[in-house]
Amino acid sequence: MKRQFIAGATCPECGQMDKIQRVIDGDTQWMECVSCGATKDLDANQPISHWLVGTELGLMGKSDQRT
């Protein structure tokens, strides 16, 4: 499993900056907030370019997290 922090990104769930990381596990990718645990699936055919540094990421709430 590889983890990479996204500099300047703000979590829309908890509002913390610099707590978002991209996680790659085999063929699966997602973004995750290390502060509150919110996640966003990156395998859904959405271009990653709209998640620019310094912008809010559309993360899923805690109840929708991966297990």
C-alpha positions, 0 to 999 in steps of 0.5 A: 500500500502506497500513501501520498499526501496532497499538499494544500488540500482541505477536507470538506468534512472536518476543514483540516488542511494538509491532512488528505492523502492518496492511497494506492492498494494494488489496482484500487485508489482512494483519497483519505483524510487522516484527521477525520477518516473521510474517504473518496473513491478514485476508481470511479471514472472521474478525472483527478485534475479537478482535485487541485492543490488548495481546493476542497475534495468531495469526500464521503462522510464517515458512514460511507468509509471503506472497510 
